[in-house]
Amino acid sequence: MPLLTEEQLRAVGFKSIGSNVKISDKASIYNAGNIRIGNNVRIDDFVVLSAGAEGIEIGSYIHIAVYSCLIGAGRIELHDFANISSRVSIYSSSDDYSGETMTNPMVPDELKAVHHAPVQIGKHVIIGSGSVVLPGVTLHEGAAVGALSLINKDCEAFFIYAGVPAKKIKPRSTNLLQLETRMQQSQQVGAERSD
């Protein structure tokens, strides 16, 4: 996967960008001035980031896999250690499907009823391949979503969800929090040794 160079990353015009950010040169980025990216982030081929006025905030230690998209006028937040598998779609805007209004971006706004709402992907959340997250949803810390799921309601912290629509299946282990602490301690020791 060819990656954008440091110079190319700066030229994109992100609102802010951290260190060790790896973005494929095949990713599509729209309204970069409304996108913040933390440290240690990987964004793969054919990912689409399309930020609205409220922006997209991507924390640190995050992977967004191939063919995924984050789109909409509402704010989208991915907190640290989130993992977005391939072909995941996260929407902060959605047309009205009732037939009471028209749909699609080529129709004048006054003939549509688009719903915009923020989406929050909490720390240590993992979303399986092919899943769809709808506007206004919060996936709380440590929630896990199985492949091909439709997330139309909030997901509780440290539970596993799956299905269409997604339903709570069982608790998820919190052991990863201990591993996070161990990783941070290891990095701190390494930083002290290099001083």
Secondary structure, DSSP 8 states (H G I E B T S, - for coil): --B--HHHHHHHT-SEE-SSEEEBTT-EEESGGGEEE-SSEEE-TT-EEEE-TT-EEE-SSEEE-TT-EEEESS-EEE-TT-EE-TT-EEESEE---SSSSB-STTS-GGGB--EE--EEE-TT-EE-TT-EE-TT-EE-TT-EE-TT-EE-S-B-TTEEEETTTTEEEEE---HHHHHHHHHHHHHHHHHHHH-
